[in-house]
Each structure stands twice: as structure tokens, then as C-alpha cells.
């Protein structure tokens, strides 16, 4: 069985826990191992916080709904979960962003996503915004109702 959902959220701090709770609820209902669910929820939180902070299109505020929103899509299919967070920000030119300086206040969230996921891609959406996509192999609870056998 496959599950996928997509949210279009306003670039507001209050949207971040909403996305995280939806992911955790989906994972719990499906029967995903709690440690895997936690890792994915932390990575999602970091990606959403990045979209809220940096995800607006260049130009004056209020430029339109696209610059004030971001999209979260989660796919739970077989043994893999993929999460994508896309926004209207400047994107990641040249692939992986450079590592943050030791005393930097920003940039650590992207490194955390890399540590928590099995595969990470930093890129651009078809419309030029930023895209963070990450996958993790799923471990299922023994009583998982949706695990593939």
C-alpha cells in the first residue's frame, strides 16, 4: 500500500509543527518504527523552517501567493519514505549548499537533514524555487497494519 499527501502552507512559523504532526500521525497510523518517524519528523521540521525563513521570492513582500507559501509532499511507498519541501526562494545553485562556518547561526539544519536521511537532494523547482528532497528506508513495527510483507 502507498500513502502520499501534499500540503500548501503559508510561510509562517505556525505551519512547521502542523506539517510535523501530520507526518508523525501518518507514520504512527501506518505502523512505521518510532525511531524512523522521529528522524523524518526532525528532518521535515528543519526543511520547513528553512522554507519559512528563506523561501520567499526576491522582491517586495506581498508579491503574490506563491512567494508567501511553500509545499510539503510526503510519499510512503513500500520500504521508502520520500519527503519534498519546495518554496519560491532563490534555490540552491550548484547542488549541495556549502557547509556552514563553525560560528554560523544558519545552515546547520541542512546538515542535520543529511545526517537523518539516507539520501538528500538540494535543487530547484521547475519554477526556480528551492527544493529539498530526502528519502529514508522504512522500518516497520511488528504490528504495522500497512507494512508490505
Secondary structure, 3 states (H helix, E strand, C coil): CEEEEEEEEECCCHHHHHHHHHHHHHHHHHCECHHHHHHHHHHHHHHHHHHHHHCCCCCCCCCCHHHHEEEEEEEEECCEEEEEEECCCCCCCCCCCCCCCCCCCCCHHHHHHHHHCCEEEEEECCCCCEEEEEEEECCECCCCCCCCC
